[in-house]
Every structure is written in C-alpha cells, then in structure tokens.
Amino acid sequence: MKTIVGGGLAGLIAAHAWPQATVLEAAQAPAPSHRALLRFRSDAVARLTGIEFKKVRVNKGIWFDGSFIGPNIRAANLYSQKVLGSVGDRSIWNLDAVDRYIAPPDFYEQLIQSVGSRIMWGVQADFHGMHNKPFVSTAPMPVALGNLRRDTFLPPGIPEFKRKGIRVRRWELKDANVFQTVYYPEHVTTLYRASITGNTLIAEFADMPTAPINPSEQYGLHEIERSFGIDLGRAKELERVDQKFGKIEPIPDDLRKEIMFWMTQTCGIYSLGRFATWRNILLDDVVSDIDVIKRLARRSTNYDLRKA
Ligand SMILES: Cc1cc2nc3c(=O)[nH]c(=O)nc-3n(C[C@H](O)[C@H](O)[C@H](O)COP(=O)(O)OP(=O)(O)OC[C@H]3O[C@@H](n4cnc5c(N)ncnc54)[C@H](O)[C@@H]3O)c2cc1C
C-alpha cells in the first residue's frame, strides 16, 4: 500500500504497518483529535508502533441517584440512550476490574515523530482522482462517500450518518495515582463517564453546549466530586475541548459492509478506523483490521472481499 488517507491515530498506526506509505492529512499541522479517555485492551498497538504502554488494573462503578449501584436494565438503557441516543448494549454491564494498557500522554506526538516526513500536511485527498492505485482511507465514511459522489456510481440506500458531539474536560489531580472509571446513566446531567488515569481526571459529556454556563454540566462536576470522593477545587483544570465526531450511531451492518465492499471493488479504497468503517471500535481493532486489509489486498477477488 503506497498511500494512507488521514493522519489521525488510525492513519498513524497504519503507517507503521506499511512503512513505505505516504500519509495524506487534510489538516495543515499536527493537532490531536482524540482528547477523551484512551485505553487499550491489548498491547497490539504498542507492539506495532514500538511505543511502550503501561499495563494497569482498572476499577469501575456506576453512580446513580447519589450512590454506587450494580448493573441493571434501567441503568444500562438510560446510559445507552444518553451516549448513543438509542437503547442498545453498552459496556456498563460488566463492572469487573479489568487489565488495560495505557499509552504515554504524548502518544500522538510520538507517532507523528516516528512517521516523520512521510506525512504530507494540508493535503485534501481527492478520492476520485486516486482510482488507479489501491489505498487505505481513514477518513470518515460519509466524507469518503461525499468525495466520491461527484460523478461515480453509488450503491442504493446510502444511509444518514448520525453522530453525536461530545465535550471532554481534563484536570490534574494532586496526590493521585489510581485507575478508575465511573459511569453516570442519569439524564439529569450530560456527564456520562469520568475516569482517573494516574493523576489525570477525564470527564466526558454527551453534548457540545453553546451556552458558557451549563447547569447540567455543572451538576456533573458535583457528581464527580461525590462519586470519586475528591475536591475539584484542589485540581488544576488542563483543558476543555469539544469533539464533533464523538459517538457514532450504527448503521445496518449489511449496508455498512456493502458500502465498504463497493468502495474497495470500484475505487480500490480499503477503509480503516472507527469513522472510516463507521463502527464504535477501539484502536486495538485497527491492528487486526490492518491484517485483514493486507490479506485482502494480496488476493482481492470479489469473492474474498465479500467474505470480509
Ligand atoms: C469518547 C471516546 C472514547 C474513546 N475511547 C477509546 C479508547 O479508550 N481506546 C481506543 O482505542 N479508542 C477509543 N476511542 C476511539 C478512538 O478515539 C478513535 O478510534 C480514533 O481517535 C479515531 O481515529 P481515526 O484516525 O480513525 O479518525 P480521525 O481522528 O477522524 O482521523 C481521520 C483523519 O482523516 C483526515 N481526513 C479526512 N478526509 C481527508 C481527506 N480527504 N484527505 C486527507 N485527510 C483527510 C482528517 O483530517 C483526520 O485527521 C474513543 C473514541 C471516543 C469518541
């Protein structure tokens, strides 16, 4: 593979799997797009990129109506509606302590450095003009389709791609070194999850409010203090960012695969990453998807592509 479109985390990880590939990134300069909590289920990304991760044990809890509760149907459904806007299965069913891998805080910067001059900044890839050579795209599926729509055939039933923006706030805590996550299913606040990673507290809100003072968010901060037993007044706020592509709402799986198949078959585009494949995956899955793409690219008959 000679070209990777997109220099986000998926594109930069992919650049380690295809060490000769050029990365085309639309942004003019490096800017980390992921500010929410970042944990990995395995060390697959660490092994591929050569960046050392730390293995930690994470404790989890659900905070509801002023106390910790066990998982139940009401909490799970409220949480899912808050995060995705629909009732579906989310991870709050399992509260067992889990082993996770943590990337260093400058993970993105380290990736940028190791991919180096292979990244071409400020290049808006024209998908239509790249048809003669296969390439990997990490650009969001609706962006890729929009780019191709100009004069190419599109499969029928292109769906509406719905996504929800999120707000992420970070603090540095004094004298903390724990790995904990609390879920907040109640709709009285937009806060849905808060996590402490070492001494960094990350709070995620299911909204990008426009008003400067947001009572629902304010209430969430109060709930963080009560659930974690900490005083945010003693913490240093590091940043407050809004992420336009937060959670994505799934589209029917058959259609999703049909779109990806069509893009590969007619345009030589191999989709990689959460937004390109339009499914709520973690970056561990990107590594296994890279293996699938390598296999498909080697023997890309229609039959093989359809099986993927
Ligand atoms: C709240 C939240 C929590 C998460 N938690 C975790 C976690 O704990 N662990 C984990 O592994 N993952 C997690 N994720 C997922 C992870 O954030 C994403 O998988 C990852 O950030 C997506 O990166 P990406 O490179 O696929 O997409 P993006 O970051 O969107 O990168 C795509 C890039 O393509 C560029 N682009 C688009 N169109 C073009 C074009 N035509 N030409 C050139 N460039 C173009 C864009 O500028 C962009 O830089 C989480 C996500 C969210 C929202």
The ligand as a Tripos MOL2 file, in Angstrom:
@<TRIPOS>MOLECULE
LIG
   53    58     1     0     0
SMALL
NO_CHARGES

@<TRIPOS>ATOM
      1 C1        -15.3830    9.2010   23.7290 C.3       1 LIG1
      2 C2        -14.4340    8.2900   23.0140 C.ar      1 LIG1
      3 C3        -13.6780    7.3920   23.7350 C.ar      1 LIG1
      4 C4        -12.8120    6.5220   23.0930 C.ar      1 LIG1
      5 N1        -12.0570    5.6850   23.8340 N.ar      1 LIG1
      6 C5        -11.1560    4.9030   23.2220 C.ar      1 LIG1
      7 C6        -10.3040    4.0720   23.9900 C.ar      1 LIG1
      8 O1        -10.3620    4.0590   25.2250 O.2       1 LIG1
      9 N2         -9.4280    3.2610   23.3350 N.ar      1 LIG1
     10 C7         -9.3310    3.2610   21.9650 C.ar      1 LIG1
     11 O2         -8.5240    2.5200   21.4180 O.2       1 LIG1
     12 N3        -10.1110    4.0590   21.2130 N.ar      1 LIG1
     13 C8        -11.0170    4.8750   21.8150 C.ar      1 LIG1
     14 N4        -11.7980    5.6870   21.0710 N.ar      1 LIG1
     15 C9        -11.6810    5.6030   19.6200 C.3       1 LIG1
     16 C10       -10.5750    6.4600   19.0890 C.3       1 LIG1
     17 O3        -10.6810    7.7740   19.5760 O.3       1 LIG1
     18 C11       -10.7620    6.5170   17.6040 C.3       1 LIG1
     19 O4        -10.7180    5.2140   17.0810 O.3       1 LIG1
     20 C12        -9.6810    7.3210   16.9440 C.3       1 LIG1
     21 O5         -9.4180    8.5550   17.5580 O.3       1 LIG1
     22 C13       -10.1340    7.5930   15.5450 C.3       1 LIG1
     23 O6         -9.0180    7.9240   14.8240 O.3       1 LIG1
     24 P1         -9.0720    7.8520   13.2730 P.3       1 LIG1
     25 O7         -7.6800    8.0730   12.8250 O.co2     1 LIG1
     26 O8         -9.7830    6.6250   12.8310 O.co2     1 LIG1
     27 O9        -10.0370    9.0550   12.8370 O.3       1 LIG1
     28 P2         -9.7390   10.6150   12.8280 P.3       1 LIG1
     29 O10        -9.0430   11.0340   14.0530 O.co2     1 LIG1
     30 O11       -11.0290   11.2920   12.4800 O.co2     1 LIG1
     31 O12        -8.7250   10.7790   11.6120 O.3       1 LIG1
     32 C14        -9.1320   10.8710   10.2790 C.3       1 LIG1
     33 C15        -8.2380   11.8920    9.6230 C.3       1 LIG1
     34 O13        -8.5360   11.9250    8.2450 O.3       1 LIG1
     35 C16        -8.3770   13.2550    7.8060 C.3       1 LIG1
     36 N5         -9.0990   13.3790    6.5370 N.ar      1 LIG1
     37 C17       -10.4310   13.2990    6.3000 C.ar      1 LIG1
     38 N6        -10.6930   13.4480    4.9840 N.ar      1 LIG1
     39 C18        -9.5000   13.6030    4.3750 C.ar      1 LIG1
     40 C19        -9.1010   13.7750    3.0140 C.ar      1 LIG1
     41 N7         -9.9730   13.8100    2.0050 N.pl3     1 LIG1
     42 N8         -7.7720   13.9070    2.7360 N.ar      1 LIG1
     43 C20        -6.8530   13.8640    3.7500 C.ar      1 LIG1
     44 N9         -7.1850   13.6960    5.0540 N.ar      1 LIG1
     45 C21        -8.4790   13.5660    5.3480 C.ar      1 LIG1
     46 C22        -8.9250   14.0960    8.9400 C.3       1 LIG1
     47 O14        -8.4190   15.4080    8.8960 O.3       1 LIG1
     48 C23        -8.4470   13.3070   10.1580 C.3       1 LIG1
     49 O15        -7.2350   13.7880   10.6600 O.3       1 LIG1
     50 C24       -12.6940    6.5420   21.6850 C.ar      1 LIG1
     51 C25       -13.4460    7.4560   20.9530 C.ar      1 LIG1
     52 C26       -14.3140    8.3280   21.6080 C.ar      1 LIG1
     53 C27       -15.1050    9.3050   20.7890 C.3       1 LIG1
@<TRIPOS>BOND
     1     1     2 1
     2     2     3 ar
     3     2    52 ar
     4     3     4 ar
     5     4     5 ar
     6     4    50 ar
     7     5     6 ar
     8     6     7 ar
     9     6    13 1
    10     7     8 2
    11     7     9 ar
    12     9    10 ar
    13    10    11 2
    14    10    12 ar
    15    12    13 ar
    16    13    14 ar
    17    14    15 1
    18    14    50 ar
    19    15    16 1
    20    16    17 1
    21    16    18 1
    22    18    19 1
    23    18    20 1
    24    20    21 1
    25    20    22 1
    26    22    23 1
    27    23    24 1
    28    24    25 2
    29    24    26 1
    30    24    27 1
    31    27    28 1
    32    28    29 2
    33    28    30 1
    34    28    31 1
    35    31    32 1
    36    32    33 1
    37    33    34 1
    38    33    48 1
    39    34    35 1
    40    35    36 1
    41    35    46 1
    42    36    37 ar
    43    36    45 ar
    44    37    38 ar
    45    38    39 ar
    46    39    40 ar
    47    39    45 ar
    48    40    41 1
    49    40    42 ar
    50    42    43 ar
    51    43    44 ar
    52    44    45 ar
    53    46    47 1
    54    46    48 1
    55    48    49 1
    56    50    51 ar
    57    51    52 ar
    58    52    53 1
@<TRIPOS>SUBSTRUCTURE
     1 LIG1         1 GROUP 0 **** ****
